[in-house]
Amino acid sequence: MLKKMIKAALALTLTAAMVLPLAGCGGSGDAITVITREEASGTRGAFVEIVDITANGNDNIYREAVIAPGTSVMMTNVAGNPYAIGYASTGVALNDDRVRVLRINGVFPSVENMLNGTYAIQRPFIIGYNTNQGLSALAQDFVDFILSEQGQAVVAGRGYVPFVPFGAPQYAPSGLTGSIVVNGSSSVYSLMHHLRSAFEDLNPGVTIDIHGAGTGHGISAARDGLADIAMSSRDFRESELEFITPISIAIDGIAVIVHPDNNIGNLTLAQVRDIFLGEVTTWDSVR
């Protein structure tokens, strides 16, 4: 079943790629509106690190950039501004026809291109739990489901790359009841919502309360005993690994997105870097 889901996801993303321009075919002299996530965002942290938008190792995103506190706000802001550029999880961006997903270095962020490593901007989706407290029996059962064949099929079905693409074990409902709390990345939230629905369908009497408050908030909640599971869209930092045990669940691309009316179809990684540093400020500079 998982192999079929991966093939279906590949077909979906490759079909989407075919309708986009093959290369940047123009633009305008109008100023680029740079939109970024808030500083606590795991997506921003991963994007800054991968694209190297740094100065002395620190986040150096353009000071005039518009801040979008959450994935949904990012999508709405880019969709509402023909001169905007932003970034979001491919699992969200590829399923939202309000925006256009760009090729980077000529490569579209399909599942296939993330699997073969040719798409440059990708990061892990990770969950974690408080090492000292451990996982409750119900939380462990949910983790087992996520890493099972059924759970990884949900991952593939939403356009992400399964962390366990082949050979994942079958999940059998445990009969446990109760509730758990999951908090963290708003990018992982979309996938977690579908994982929760599939798990609850198999386990009547189970409730999973999910909050997409951001990676940093989720990690703090797990540390403080306010969440059973934290969601992160970046690798955990060394300081966080002192109290959090990580579990990788999927691989996600970060899509660079523009308004559908923008006729740019491709940017180099260097151009993306220059735009988000504020060194390139008009669309005619990236024709």
N, C-alpha and C positions, 0 to 999 in steps of 0.2 A: 504493500500500500504506500509506503513512504517513497519508494522509487517512482511510483506513478505521480505522487504529489510533486516531487522535485521536477519531473518532466513537465508537468502542467505549469509549474511556476516559471520554468525556463521558457516555455512557449509564450506565456503571458508577457514576460519582460522583453523577449526578443521581438514580439509583435509590436509592443509599444515603441521599441527602438526604431523600427522600420518607418514610423510616421514622422520621425524627427529629421530636421535637416542634417546632412552629413558633416557640415562644417559651418563655422560662423560665416554668415552671408551678409553681414552688414550691421546696422545699428543706427544710432542717431547721435548728434552732438549733445543731447540732453544729459544732464548730470545723472550719474548712477546713484540710486538710493540703496545704500548698504544696510541690510537688516541682519542682526545677529541675535543669538540667544543670550540670556542673562549669565552672569559670571559663574553662578553655581551649577549651570547646566553641564551634564556629562557630554552631551552632543557638542557643545561649544568647546569643552576641554579637549575632546578627541579631534575635532576639526582643526583647532589651533595647533595641536601637536603634529598632526599628519601633514597639514599644508605648510607648517613652519611659519606661522604668523606670530613670531616671537621677537622679543628684544631682551638680550641677556637672560634667556630662558623663561621670560615672563610673557603672559598674554599681551599682545600688542595690536589687537583689533582696532580699526579706525575709530577715533574718538567721536566722530560725528555719526556713527552708525546708530540706527534705530534699534532699540532693545525690544525683543519679543519674548515675554516671560511665558514660555510654553510652546509646544509644537503647534497646537491649534492656532495660536496667535501668529506664529511665524507664517503658517500657510495662508491665513486670512490677509496678513499684511502684504505678502508678495502677490497674492491674487488680486489685490485691490490697487496695485500701483504698477503701471506699464514700464516704469524705469527701475524697478526694484530687482535686487538679487539677494538670495538668502540660501539657507541650507537646511535639510531635514532628513530624517531617516528614509531610506528608499522604500521601506515597507509602507510608509505613509504617503510619500511623494508620488510613487508610481500608481497609487490608487486614488489620486485626487486630480481630476482633469481641469482644475482651476489654475494649475501651474504647469510650466514646461520644465522637464528634467533635461539638463545639459549633458553632453558627452564631455569627458575630461581627458585630454590628450588623445581625442578621437575614440575613446572607449565609453560605451554606455554601461550604466550600473546594473547589469542583469545578474541574475543568480549565477549563470555560467561564468561571467567575467569576474565575479567575486571568488568563485571556486578556483578558477585558474590563476587568480592573482593579478590580472591585467588591469582591473579597475583600481585606481590608486587610493581612493578615500574610503576605507572600510575600517570597522572597529568591532569589538566583541559586544554582545549583550550578556551581561553577567548578573546573577543574583548572589546574595550573600546572607549570612546569618551570624548572630552574635556567638563567637567561639566559646565564650565562657558559659552561656546559657544553653547552647546547642539547639537542636530542632525538636519541637514537639512531635509526637507520633503522627499527627495530622499534617503538620508542615512537611515532615519527611515524606509522607505519602504523596503530597502534591509535587514535591521535587522529583520523586520517582516517576510520577506521571509525565512531567515535563521532559524528562530524559528518556522516556519510553518511545516505542515505535509510534504509538498513537499521538503522544505529545509532540514529537519531532515532525510528524505529518502536519500538525497544526502550524508549526513553524514554517515548513515548506509551503503550505497552502496560502500563507499570507505574504509570500514573496521574499522571505528571508532564507539564509543558508543554514540548514540544521547543523548543530554542533556535533551531533552523532548521525551522520547521513546514512550509514548502513550498519546493520547489526544491532540496532537498539532493541532492548528487551521488550516483550509484550507486557502491558500493564493489566493487572487484575484488580478490580475494586476491592478495597479493604473492609468496607462496612463501617468505617469510622464516621462519627458525626462531630459537629462542633464548628468553630470558626477560627480563622486566622486573619492576620492583617499583613498586607504587602504595601510597601511605600517606596517611592523613588522616581526614577527617570520617567519623564513624560513620553519619551520615545519608546521605551520598553512597555509603557502602559498599554499602548494599542495592542501589542502582541499578547501581553499578559491577560488582557480582557478576554481574548479568544481562548487562551489556555484555561482560564477560570471557567468559562462557559462549558467547555468540553469536559472538564473535570467534575463540575457540579452536576452535569447530566448523568455522569456515571456514578455519582455518589450523593444520592438524596440525603438531605439532612446536613449537608456541608455548606457553609457560607464563607466566601473569600472576599474580604473588604479591601479594595485596591485604591490607593491614592497616588496620583502622578504629580507629586509636589516637587520633583527634581532629584537628581542623583544625590546631591549633598544632603538634602533633607532626609532622604530614605536611609542613607548610611547613618546619620545621626539618630534617626528613630530606632534603627536596629541596635545601635550602641546603647541607647537609653532604655531599651526594653519596651518601646512603644510600637514596634513592628516585628513580626516573626521573620519576615524576609525583606531585604532591601533590593531594589532594582538599580542597576548601574549601566550606563551606556558608554562607559570607559573602563579601563583597567583600574583596579583599586590601587591607591597610593600606598607606599610603604608604611606610612603612619596609620592608615586604615587597616592594613593587614595585621596590625597588632591586636585588633579585637574583632575583625570580620573574617570569616571563612568564605572564599569565593567559589562559585560554581558557574562555569560557562554554559549557556543554553543555546546560543545562536550567533551567527555572524551577520552584521548589517552593514550595508553601504551608507555613506552620507551623500545624499544627492545635492548637487548645486542646482537651485531652482530660480526661474525667472517667470515673468508674466507671459501668458500664451501669445500676446501680440509682439513680443520681442523676437526678432528674426535671427538672433544669435543662437546657433545650435551646438557650438563647441567652444570650449576654452582650454588653454593649456593650464597645467597646474601652476605654472609661474604667473599666468594672468590672474588666476583666482587669488593667488597670494597677494599680488600687487593691488587688486581691487579691495581686498579686505584689510590691507594695510593703509588704504587711502592714498596710495601712490598713483593709481589710475582712477580717474574720477568721471570720465565721460565714455559713453558707449562707442563713439567712433574711434576710440583708441584701441579697441579690441576687435576690429574687423578682421 
